[in-house]
Amino acid sequence: MRTAAFGVHVFTALGAGIGLIAMLEAVREHWASMFAWLGVALLIDAIDGPLARKFDVVQLQPNWSGEILDLVVDFVTYVFVPAYAITASGMLLPLAAPLLGIGIVTSSALYFADRSMKSADNHFRGFPALWNVAAFYLFLLHPAPALASLAVVVLIALTFAPFHVLHPIRVVRLRWLTLWLLVAWAALAAYTIACDFAVGIPIITGLCAIAAYIAGSDAVIRKLKSFKA
């Protein structure tokens, strides 16, 4: 059982290796392939938690911190590789791109170190440094460089803003709906990547609607509760 428990750590660490492959694809400007590999890393991140609980990793491998390992891998795949893609793809204003790239990795490093990054009900506090998702939507919508640069500035600022973003798995409220929307998002995103982002308005609308639900559902529900009170 100890070997199996350590195998879970190895599985988690494999995400960093997947991140390296994604980075190599990004350097070659194979953006769809990069997102495909980041999707594999995202799948590993979704699976390793339940595996860790199943094999009781905390008790059987107490000298290895799964939490720290997870943060290290997440920083590579959620932040560093996407930050490179955002700054090197030509989507941002040329003079602003390197400064915004620095802003992305610096703000995300601070966010990952914040012990209060999640609320008591498992919502993220502020923009949760999901730059892999942010990069996906920038490639999907392909706004003008000035608008894309402004969007990155806003997301960096929102990293420290006092609002809640839905954790799509750990938040209990409306979890059934959230999980179904997560499955729909994964299918739409996979199709978009397979098409090299050459998709029509219905796909784009669906992806944006699901993103709006994840980002804004908590604020809407709180507002409705305040009206009832």
Secondary structure, 3 states (H helix, E strand, C coil): CHHHHHHHHHHHHHHHHHHHHHHHHHHCCCHHHHHHHHHHHHHHHHHHHHHHHHCCHHHHCCCCCHHHHHHHHHHHHHHHHHHHHHHHCCCCCCCCHHHHHHHHHHHHHHHHCCCCCECCCCCEECCCCCHHHHHHHHHHHCCCHHHHHHHHHHHHHHCCCCCEECCCCCCCCCHHHHHHHHHHHHHHHHHHHHCCCCCCHHHHHHHHHHHHHHHHHHHHHHHHHHHHC
